Amino acid sequence: MIQIPASYYNYNHHLPFEWSQVQRLEGKGNYTVFVLMDGRTYTSTKSLGNYESVLPAGFIRIHKGHVVNVSDIVAVGRSRKEIWLKDGLCYEVSRRRWRLLVEILPLNLCAVVGVITNGVRKI
């Protein structure tokens, strides 16, 4: 169970899963949607910024509305600054966060350029 301090309420905010189960976080206005490895989703009433300060190593914010688990990245498209996750989804990486992402990723993954055609990932 994840516990996040919420000092302005004098209690800890609890989430019913561990960080190891989280594939990505998606910001939806003032809400955050946690997408778990098994496909389940959990919506929190806190914004993505509240969670960014308590993210464990292995998570990176790639865009204003997206945080991903680095271990789920399977391909990187350098020309269009995109990443592909294990579930086949493609996300654009913002210009400001691109350099940080490339520094964090393993060298062998940075050399990979992935293409998705007709829903099939080709690496």
Secondary structure, 3 states (H helix, E strand, C coil): CEEEEECCCCEEEEECCCHHHEEEEEEECCEEEEEECCCCEEEECCCHHHHHCCCCCCEEEEECCEEEEHHHEEEEECCCCEEEECCCCEEECCHHHHHHHHHHCCHHHHCCCCEEECCEEEC
